[in-house]
């Protein structure tokens, strides 16, 4: 957690309502669909969404795809690091660069419903007592899937905000929508974590008395990636147990 929050010029802060942070490594096959999904967001069409891509020294050609988008669209920031870093260090870099009032991580293989970010920003704008929001997700095993496709999907419904449940799983989903100012209170992500760093952050979020709420709507489409770090960890853990 050694990256401090960005202290840019006052007129740059909160230039956008939302900053979506895309971390990428070996994700060339996903990045076009990810960026297009963000460009298609209703909030982007209002010029209130900032897209930040952190390329963790990927050996693939994400940069070329991002550059193509940057040549056509505004509000896209790209940073490539000199070595591979943990996803949480990448998110911290994105938070440091961000100019949005609210932050959300936008995994390269995820997709948001078209008005999800717009809706969540509006709810936090009108509820100053809340610090974060989360919603339900569809889960697919098909790469670059869409909401409209006929592929098999299941819905993942999350519970009401109840911090003791963080000892068991990440109850606020893998993509919590959070006020940027909260990171100034509780600190950034622990960069040493390879997985579960988002849950550890939400433990600190709860300890500091911050409040989150689930919204009664679908916010995104999540790829159950068989090569993902969390899936690999769970398989290893099962083998050790059984």
Protein Blocks (a to p, Z undefined) as FASTA:
>chain_A
ZZccddddfklgokbmbdcddddehilmmmmmmmmmmmmpmklmnopaccddddehiabf
klmmmmmmmmmpghiacdddfbdcdfklmmmmmmmmpccfbdcdddfkbccdfklmmmmm
mmmmmmmkbcbdcddddddfbehiafkbmbdcdddddddddfklmmmmcfkojbdcddfk
lmmmnopadfkbmghklmmmmmmmmmnopacddddddfbdcdddfkbmklmmmmmmmmmm
ZZ
